[in-house]
């Protein structure tokens, strides 16, 4: 008799549901994990509502997952059953130059290569399959459920900040727009890794309190006066780094308006906004980039920071039946921290 498991799958444009599917068997070189935690990400909303779908369906969602090794495929060595690992989700081809240096997030063959939870079956299930040992990072003594957000929210914010660290010297300012699942981690990373002044911006007072709790020097409500206040707090210079974790028209306009000369604007949010770029409307020597996920080195680094107590996700543990309500809360801006699906008990 085939063993079955619960999984949350994309079934069609705008249609995702809890289903029962067979427990997958690991093939040669693969590893099966019993899922510990699978984070819910705002980008899931983009994937669910894409028409046509970004990848073949049905497909299990969840690109932000951790778990305990449960079964090894043929030829897998150097890993022990029962140990806890995090899954690096941007699966590349493994052979091109970026992949060779651990930067599978910019694989030369993407998007033809299916990533974990982005074409390949993801982590919103009781068990998951990892295609290759190189996509597993040991968690050590970290609680694998609480560590789940590091696999996407953590690696993405670390990667964005690391790209600007050389510029974030004493006297500079960094602005985080959107203090949510990624934003509260970005603030902690800026606090731990740089001497910069940190300003968190959001439309919600509770999230601003969250920003202050995690180390923001200032927390500003997003309104018509925000840009002027950022300029004032930065001594008129503006922000050397702006991380926009919202990505709609309003947040992008704000980000551009507070950017310093020579600064970096990094667009991480997938809010569907447009940033008009005109020569005389951008600060001199400023740059705009769209960082995606991060490298395997980035993931190892943020896991190390979490092990040292420098970063800690605000986790809301949920069951399968609560997934859709969490997505609604996320879209309405009511979610505080990172929702993590906990499919079952620890082995």
PyMOL commands that set and color helices and strands:
alter all, ss='L'
color gray80, all
select helices_A, chain A and resi 43-49+97-100+104-106+133-135+144-151+153-162+165-167+183-193+205-213+226-233+249-258+279-281+296-307+320-331
alter helices_A, ss='H'
color red, helices_A
select strands_A, chain A and resi 4-12+15-22+31-39+59-60+65-72+84-87+115-116+119-120+127-130+136-138+173-177+197-202+218-221+239-244+259-267+287-289+315-318+338-341
alter strands_A, ss='S'
color yellow, strands_A
deselect
rebuild
show_as cartoon
